[in-house]
Amino acid sequence: MTPDVEALLNALTIFVLAILVGFAVISKVPATLHTPLMSGANSIHGIVLVGGMLLAANATDLPSQVLSLIACAFAAMNVVGGYVVTDRMLQMFRKRPTAPKPADAESEAAA
């Protein structure tokens, strides 16, 4: 085999193994942990955003510039989405302000 074909087969093997391992791990996550774990995973896309910006800085031809722009846009959307989901999840655990009881309001007015 030529070195190019061998490198491609190695990369495809790693990609397929990563898919299988990822599926096996994600399928075992309980539903109650899915949202916090995915929020954290989405925020990790900040690394992808930095990589896209580095590629954009070194892009010389139009297809490379367009692909790096698309990578940056999707990574930024994923990072923001991860933080939005995390914020919404944390709002579920905050205590809501309660209105004063009518008896308390009358006793305060009399005092």
N, C-alpha and C positions, 0 to 999 in steps of 0.2 A: 504494500500500500504506500501511496505517496504521503508525505508529512501533512499535507492539507486535508486529505481524506481522513487520516487517522485523528487529526485534531478535531475535525467535525464530528466524527463518531464519538470521541471522548466527551465533547461538549453535549451532544445529544443524549448520551448515556447519563451524564450528570443531571441534565434537565429532566429526563423521564424519572430518574430516581427521586429527585426533589419533589416532583408532582406526587409520586406515590407516598412518600413520607409525609408530605403536607396534608394529603387527603386522610391518611391514617391518623394523624395527630388531631386534625380539626374535627373529624367524625366522632372523636371521643370526648369532646368538650361539652359539658352540660349546658343547657339553654340559659341557665342563670348567669353563667360566666361568659357567654358569647359576646355580649355587648361590650363589657369592659376590655376583654382581650382584643376585640377587633378595633376598638378605639385606640388602644396602645399600638397595635400593628399599623394602623393608618398613620399615626404620628411618626412612625419609623420611616415613612416615605420622605421625610425631610432629607434623608441620605440620597434618595433618588433625585430629589430636587437639586441638591448640590451637584450630583453627578451630571444632571442635565445642563446645569449652568456651566460646568467645566467643559462639557462637550460643545455647548453653544459658543463659548469663548474661543475654542480651537477650530470651529467649523469654517471651512473655506468655500464650499460649494452650496448651492441652494438646497438640494435634498437634505444635506446634513443640518443645515440651519433650520429647515422646516421640522425635521424629526426631533431636534433638540428642543424646539419651541413646544412641540406637542408633548414631549416628555415632561418639560417643566410645567406646562399647564395642567396635565393630569396629576402630577405629583403634588402641585399646590392645592388642587381641588381635594385630593385625598387627605392631605394634612389638615386643611380647614374642616373638612367633613368629619375627621376623627375628633377634632376638638369640639365641634358642634354636638356630636353624638355623646361625647363624654359630659359636656355641660348639661345636656338634657337628662342624661342618666342621673347626674348628681342632683338635679333639681327634684327628682322624685324622692330623695331622702331628706330634703330640707323641711323643717316644720313650717307650716303655713300660719300666718298670724290669725289669731282667733279674736272675734268680736267680744267686747265685754258683755257679761251677763246682764240682763235687765235689772235684776235685784241689786247688783253692784252699782249700776248707774244711778238708781234711785237713792241709794244710801249715800253716795258721793254728793248728789245734788242737795240732800238735806243737810249735810255737814257744812 
